[in-house]
Amino acid sequence: MKDLWLRFMKEEDGVGVVELILILVVLISLVLIFKEQLTRLVEDIFKKIVKQSNKV
């Protein structure tokens, strides 16, 4: 039983998946928190692109 427990504690196969899920959760949370600011930033960038493309 002790050997089984030690092997279970040393098992790291699922660690990469858990890390990836945690990173995605953090990124999604940040997007939801700063949604308004990000939307305004992207709109401003596209306005500048359109404005400068009209000059060309």
MISE-699920 format. One line per field, with one value per residue: residue number from 0; residue in three letters; chain; x, y, z of N, C-alpha, C, O, CB in turn. Coordinates in steps of 0.02 Angstrom, whole numbers. Atoms other than C-alpha are relative to their C-alpha. Glycine has a CB too. Example, Ala and Ser with C-alpha at 12.3 -4.5 7.8 and 13.67 -1.06 7.14 Angstrom:
BEGIN
seq [0_1]
type [ala_ser]
mol [A_A]
nu [45_-42]
nv [-59_-59]
nw [0_-3]
cau [615_684]
cav [-225_-53]
caw [390_357]
cu [45_-39]
cv [60_55]
cw [0_37]
ou [97_-14]
ov [59_110]
ow [33_45]
cbu [-50_20]
cbv [1_23]
cbw [62_-71]
***
This chain:
BEGIN
seq [0_1_2_3_4_5_6_7_8_9_10_11_12_13_14_15_16_17_18_19_20_21_22_23_24_25_26_27_28_29_30_31_32_33_34_35_36_37_38_39_40_41_42_43_44_45_46_47_48_49_50_51_52_53_54_55]
type [met_lys_asp_leu_trp_leu_arg_phe_met_lys_glu_glu_asp_gly_val_gly_val_val_glu_leu_ile_leu_ile_leu_val_val_leu_ile_ser_leu_val_leu_ile_phe_lys_glu_gln_leu_thr_arg_leu_val_glu_asp_ile_phe_lys_lys_ile_val_lys_gln_ser_asn_lys_val]
mol [A_A_A_A_A_A_A_A_A_A_A_A_A_A_A_A_A_A_A_A_A_A_A_A_A_A_A_A_A_A_A_A_A_A_A_A_A_A_A_A_A_A_A_A_A_A_A_A_A_A_A_A_A_A_A_A]
nu [42_-45_-29_53_7_-60_4_52_-26_-53_30_4_28_54_-21_2_70_25_-31_32_68_-6_-19_60_47_-26_7_71_20_-27_39_65_-8_-21_34_13_-63_-27_42_-18_-67_4_36_-45_-52_30_14_-64_-18_44_-17_-65_4_32_-52_-45]
nv [-60_-57_-8_-27_-70_-35_-5_-48_-67_-17_-2_-68_1_-48_-66_-46_-16_-44_-66_-31_-21_-57_-58_-21_-31_-67_-43_-15_-46_-67_-27_-19_-57_-60_3_-68_-33_34_-19_-69_0_29_-47_-56_23_6_-67_-28_36_-24_-71_-4_33_-47_-46_33]
nw [0_-4_66_43_-19_23_73_16_-16_48_67_24_68_7_-22_57_15_-54_10_57_-20_-45_41_37_-48_-17_59_9_-54_15_55_-26_-45_37_65_25_18_59_57_19_28_67_42_14_46_67_25_24_62_54_12_33_66_46_22_50]
cau [0_143_224_61_45_225_202_41_129_272_155_166_72_-75_28_44_-143_-181_-56_-134_-309_-253_-170_-328_-435_-323_-322_-511_-534_-421_-517_-682_-617_-540_-667_-717_-539_-486_-635_-594_-411_-450_-576_-450_-317_-435_-489_-306_-276_-425_-378_-198_-247_-354_-197_-108]
cav [0_117_85_122_287_337_298_400_549_541_528_685_637_754_902_980_972_1051_1191_1224_1231_1350_1466_1467_1506_1653_1721_1707_1792_1936_1957_1961_2085_2204_2177_2360_2424_2293_2334_2520_2486_2376_2502_2644_2542_2502_2684_2736_2601_2658_2841_2812_2696_2834_2942_2814]
caw [0_43_-127_-216_-122_-162_-347_-349_-268_-395_-545_-651_-811_-779_-719_-893_-921_-752_-786_-955_-882_-744_-871_-977_-824_-778_-957_-973_-805_-857_-1019_-926_-797_-926_-1066_-1081_-1083_-1210_-1322_-1318_-1353_-1504_-1571_-1555_-1644_-1789_-1801_-1817_-1948_-2052_-2032_-2085_-2228_-2302_-2316_-2425]
cu [44_32_-49_-8_59_0_-52_25_53_-27_-9_-31_-52_20_-4_-71_-28_30_-33_-70_3_19_-59_-51_22_-9_-73_-25_24_-39_-68_4_13_-33_-12_63_29_-41_16_68_0_-36_44_54_-28_-18_64_22_-40_18_65_-2_-34_51_43_-29]
cv [63_13_31_75_41_8_52_72_23_6_72_4_55_72_51_22_48_70_37_25_61_63_25_34_71_47_19_48_71_32_24_62_64_4_69_34_-31_18_70_3_-26_47_60_-19_-5_68_32_-34_26_72_6_-34_45_50_-30_0]
cw [0_-69_-49_12_-25_-76_-21_12_-50_-71_-22_-70_-10_18_-57_-17_52_-8_-57_17_46_-38_-39_45_17_-59_-12_53_-14_-57_24_44_-40_-69_-30_-24_-63_-63_-24_-33_-72_-48_-18_-50_-71_-29_-27_-65_-59_-18_-39_-69_-52_-28_-56_-68]
ou [29_40_-31_-15_51_19_-41_10_61_9_-38_-23_-54_-22_-26_-82_-63_-6_-47_-89_-37_-7_-70_-81_-19_-31_-88_-65_-13_-53_-92_-40_-15_-4_2_64_55_-12_23_77_31_-16_44_71_4_-12_62_48_-12_21_70_36_-22_40_74_3]
ov [112_71_74_114_96_61_90_117_83_30_112_55_86_117_107_80_96_119_97_80_107_117_86_84_117_104_77_93_119_92_77_105_116_31_80_63_4_28_81_40_4_55_81_20_16_78_64_0_39_89_45_-15_38_77_7_-25]
ow [-34_-89_-90_-35_-50_-101_-69_-28_-62_-115_15_-104_-63_13_-47_-33_35_0_-52_-3_39_-23_-42_25_19_-50_-27_38_-4_-55_4_43_-25_-115_-89_-78_-106_-116_-84_-82_-116_-105_-76_-95_-119_-89_-80_-110_-112_-77_-85_-113_-112_-82_-95_-115]
cbu [-47_55_25_-67_-8_63_-17_-62_28_54_-68_69_-31_-57_72_32_-43_18_75_-3_-37_51_58_-32_-6_75_28_-42_27_74_-8_-32_58_75_-66_-33_49_0_-75_-2_48_-34_-64_33_28_-62_-29_54_-10_-74_5_54_-39_-58_43_15]
cbv [0_-12_-67_-37_7_-37_-68_-13_2_-51_-38_32_-67_-20_-2_-31_-65_-30_-7_-49_-59_-14_-18_-60_-42_-4_-34_-65_-25_-5_-52_-57_-13_1_-36_42_-4_-75_-5_45_-42_-68_25_24_-67_-44_44_-9_-76_-4_38_-32_-66_38_20_-70]
cbw [61_53_-27_11_75_24_-32_43_71_3_0_-1_-14_41_28_-60_-3_70_-13_-59_36_54_-47_-34_64_20_-61_1_67_-18_-57_39_49_-8_7_54_58_10_18_62_43_1_36_65_22_3_56_53_9_21_67_44_5_35_58_20]
***
